[in-house]
Amino acid sequence: MSEIKIMILRDDLYDNPAYIGSHLCLPATSSEIQDAIEKARITDEHPNFIVMDYECDQDFLNELLPKKALLDELDYLARRLSSMNDFEKAAYEGVVKMQKKPDLVKLINLTYNLDNCNVVFEAHNDEQLGKFYVENDFIEELINVPDEVLRYINYEKVGRIRREAENGVFTKNGYVVQTEPEMQIVYDGTNIPKPDEDTGYVFELYLIKACYEPEKAEGVWLKLPATEPEIASVLSKLGASLDECVFTHYKSSMSCFTDVFSENEDIETLNTLSNAISKIISGNMGAKYKAALQYENCTDLDFAVDIANNLDCYNFYPDLSSPEDYGRQALLETSKLQADDMAFKHLDFRRYGEAKMEDEGVKSTDYGLICRNEKEFMFHFFQQPTGQQMT
């Protein structure tokens, strides 16, 4: 369940009409956050971004969350919100409303300060609050007052006096008051606790020994990439060789591979791909690889391996989003003029860029523009159809 939905936009690309940034639902895994960063084209060279279009399950937060925020902090808040029950959600809205423009650090710490809250769900105004206090004997002076006298009690005044004395607030869920206003500080703004998350895999396969009723078979999860001893350990638990095994379910840390492969895929080839992807990610080439997969419209395991091993056969332009961007860059490189030169004032970069992209086979992807270059693409796994040229 997503608690906070956001759009991420790189600062220097914000005004580019062809640039759309990326969307992210929090809480998210580290790989999902990384993918959103790559789609937003955020790099070490261009690290600045803004967060827009907050859509929170607790909608009172939409106007409080900042445009300049750490994604890990937003994810931390979303994880805290996702663990709340109905009482805690109601109390949280109240304690937030008691603050004056709380920053993100305070919003996180307030999630740890709900045990000292009381919520009166049936009270949404002073009159309802006053009646609740009187009828439940919370006003000591009125406990022994006869019912015929209570008929003349101004419940609105009673509720207002108590609310002001307690510094309570009304929310859409009712009345919230804190019994201990001193706030407990858990998060200091620097050390964000990481969620319990297994990030050491590209694929995770649920292996079983092949049988006629696979849905009833007991299996073991195998994380890839895996070494030979790690694979052997899993196979020993199944009492089978790798040739005797199939997988019935799989997960991937790369969203582009979700629901792409079937149980008929070769497990050793999946491990080969996992090793290749691990090297790509460690070399900060994950965005280029995902762009190449989109460029080739790749859904074939063997081809995915070959693409991973031939990334130098692609020219990747993560900062470019449109034919206009490509045309401007091409003309600048060709002419050696400066971008603010008057010679460029009336040029139609879009039409030039469209023609240039078509001529050079450049395509747009979620991660930027990309094309094949003059280097020879070496096929080792994928069987290229005879006479067909890959583009």
N, C-alpha and C positions, 0 to 999 in steps of 0.2 A: 504494500500500500504506500503510495507516494504522499508525503506530508507537505512538501514544498516543490512546486514546479517553477523553473526559471528559464530565461533566455540569456545566453552569454554572448557578448559582443566585444570584439577587440577594439580598443580605443581609436586607432588610426584608420580602421576600416569602417567605422560606424556610419559614415555618410555615403559609402559606396552602395548605390541602389541594387547592385548585383550580389552583394554580400549579405547573407542571412544569419550568420552566427550559428549557434547551436542551442538545442533545447536539452534540458536535463531534469530528471525527476529524482528528488532526494527523499529518503536516504538512498545512496547508490553504492555500488562496489567501486573499488579503486580503478578497475579497468573501465567501468562506465564513465567515471569522472575523467579519466585520461582520454577516452574517446571523444567526449564533449569538448575537451580542451583542444584536441587536434582538429575537430570540425570547426571550432571557432578560430583556428589558425594562431593560437597562442603559443609562442616559442620563447626561447631564452633571449633572442634578439628583439622580440616584440611581446613582452610579458604583461603589458597593461590591458585591462579589460574592465567592462562594467557589467553589472547584473541588472536585467530588466524584466518587466512583466511578471512580477511575483504572483503566484497563484497558490495560496496556502489553504489547507483544509481548515485551519483556524484563521478565517479571513481577516480578523482584526490585525494580524501581523503584516498584511500586504503593504500597508503604508509605513510600517516601522522598520522593515528590513532595508539595509543600505544598498546603494548602487555599487559602492566600492566595498567588496567583501571577499574574504578568503573562502574558497569553495569547501575546504575542509571544515571551516567553522560552521558554514551553512549546513553541511552534512551532519555535523555533530548535533546541531540544534534539531535537525529533522529526525535523527535517531532518537533523541530524547522525547520528541513529540510523539513518535510512532509507538513508544512504549507506554503511553499514558492511558489510563482508564477514563471513563466518563466523568467521574468525580474530579480527577486530576486536571482534565481538560477545562472543566468549568472553573476550578480554582486558579488555574494558570491564567485564564483570561482576566480574572479579577486582580491578581497580583501584578500583572503587566499594566493594567489600567491604573493601578495605584501609583505607578512610576511616571515621571515626566520624560518622555522621549528616551526610553532606555536604548543603549547601544546593543550590538550583537552579543558582546561578552556578558552584559547584564541579563539579556534575554535567555542566554544559556544557563546562567547561575540561578535565575528564577525558577527554572524547572526542578531545581533541587530544594526549593523552599515552599513546598505545598503541604507538608505534613502538619504545619501549624495553621492551616486554613479551615474555616467552616463555610459551608455553602448551604444557603436556604433556597432550594430550587423553586419553591412556590412564591417567592417574593421578588417582584420586578419593579416595585415602587415603594415609597415610604408608607403608604396606607397598608399595603399588603404586609410589609415588614412589621409595622406596629401591631397589626392583628395577630401575626405569628408569635411575636414576643409575649403578648398579653395572654393569648389562648394556651400557650405552653408554659406559662408561669415563669417567664424569664424576667419579668418586672416585679421585683420583690414587694414593692409598695402596693401593688394591685392584686396580690395573690388572694387576699381575703375580702376583696370588694364584692358585694352582692351582684348577681347578674343584672338585676334591674338598674343598677348604677352604671355597670359597664356599658350599657347601651348608649350612654352619653359620652363615652371616651372618644377623644379625637385620635383615632389610630394613625392618621397621617402625621400628626405632631409627635406622637410617641415614636414612630418609625424614624422621623427626621432627627429627633434628639439622639436616639441610639446610634444611628448611622454616623452622625457627625462626631459623637464621642468615640466611636470605635474606628473611625476613618475607613469605614467599609465602602464598597462600591456596588452598583448594580451592573449586571452584564446581561446578555441575551439568555443566559442560563439561570439567572437568579442573583441573589445577593451573596457577596463574598466578603469575608472579614478575616484578618490575621490575628491570631492570639499572641504571636511573638513576632513583632515587626523587624527584629534584627535579622539581617540577611546572612545566610551561610554562603561563603565564597568557596566554591569547589574548583572552578576553572579560572586560572590566573591570566588568561589571554595569550599564553605562549605555548603551553604543553597540551596539545589536543590529544586526548586518548583515542587510540586507534581501535576500530571494531575488531572483533574476532573474525578474521577473514583469511581463508586460504588463498594466497595469491600465487603460489608456486606451480601453476599449471597453465597450459594452453588448452588442453582438452582433458576431460575427466570422463572415462568410459565405465559403464556398468557391465562388467564381463560375466558371462555365464558359459557353462559347457553346453554346446549345441545339443538341442533335444527337440522333441515333437511338441512340448508344451512349455515354451520359454517363459510365459507369464507366471508359471508356478516354480520356476527354477530359482534357487538361491545363488546370488552372485556376489562379486567383490568389485569395489570401485578401484580403477587404475588411473592414476594421474600421469599425464604426458606433458613434457618429455620425461621419459623414464630410462634408467640404465638397465642393462641386462640383469644384474642382480635384483633390482626392484621388480622387474617383470617376472623373474623366476619366483620371487617370493609370493606374488599374487597368484601365479599359476599353481604353486604348491598348495595353496589354500583351496583352489578349485579341483585339484587332482586331475589336471588336464594340461595338454600342450597348447601352444598358441594356435596351432592349426585347428584344434578342436573347439576353439572359443569363438563366440560372437558377442557383440554388445547390443543391449536392448535399449539403453538410454545413454545420452551423453550431454555434457555441458561444455561450454567454451568460454574462456575469458574474453574472447573477441566476438562482439555482437554480430559481426558480418558473417560468422559461421553458424549462427543459430539456425537450427532446422535445415541446414544445407546438406548434410551428409546422412547416409542411411547405415543400417546395421550390416550392410553388405560390403562396406569399405574395408580395405586392408589395414589391419591394426598397425603393422610395422610401418606402412607408409604414413599413417597418421602420426606415428612417433617421429618419423623423419621430418614431417612438416612442423611438428611441435618444436623440434630442435632448431630448425631454420628460423622459425618465428621468434624463439627466445633470443637468438643472436641479433635478429633485426630490431627487436625492442631494446635490447641492451645498447645497440648502436644508434638509438633515437631515430630509427627509420620506420617506425610503425605507421605513421601517417602516409608515408610514400607507398608502403606495401598495400595498405587498404585502398588508396587511390588507384593503384595498379590493378587490384582485384576488380574494382568498379569499372575501370577502363576496359578491361578484358571481359567484363560480365561473367566472371569466373564462378562456376558452381561445381567444378570438377576437381577432385582431390589431387590427381596427378598434375593437373595444370597449375593448381595452387602451389605445389612444391616447386615446379619449374619457375613460376613467377618469383617466388621467394629467392631462388638461386640466380635470378637474372635481373635484379633490381637496377643494376647499372645500365640496363638497356632502356631505361625510361628517364625522360627529363621531367622533373616535377617542379611546379610553381605554386607553392602553398599560399603565397601572398596575392595571387591573381584569381579573380572570380568570374570574369566576363570577357567577351570578345574585345570590348573597349579597353580593358586592362591589358590584354595581350597585345593589341595593336599599338597602344602607347608605348609599352616596353620594347616591342620590336623596332619601332621607329626611333626611339631613343638610342637603342644599341646600334642601329644601322647608321644614323646620322651623326652620332657623337655630340649632339646638342644637349643643352640643359633643359629640364622639364618646363621651366618658366620662360623659355625662349619664345619671342613673338611669332616665330615661324610655325609654332604648333597651335596658335590661337584658334584657327578656323579649320583645322584638319578633322576629318570624320574618322576618329579612331575605331569606332564600332564597325563600320563597313570594312575598313582595312583589316581589323582584327578577325572578323568573320571569314574573310577570304584567306587570311594567313593561317588560321586554325584549320580550315578545311584542307588547305594545301599541305600542311604539316601533320595532319591527323591528330590535332590537339582536341581533347575532350574535357568537359567540366565534370568534376566529381564533388562529393561532399567535403573533400579535404583540399581542394584546389584544382588547378588545371594540370594536365599530364599528357604526355605523348611518348610514343616509342622513338628512339633515336637511331642512329646509323649502326650501332653495335649489333653484332649477330646474336640473336636469341637462341640459346642452346637448349634443345629439348632432350631431356633424359628420362622423364617419366611419362609425359603426355604424348600420345600418338597423334601427331598432326595429320589430318586428312590429306591424302595425296593431292598435290596441285593447289591446296588452299593456303593462302598467306595470312598469318595472324596479324591483326591490326591492334 
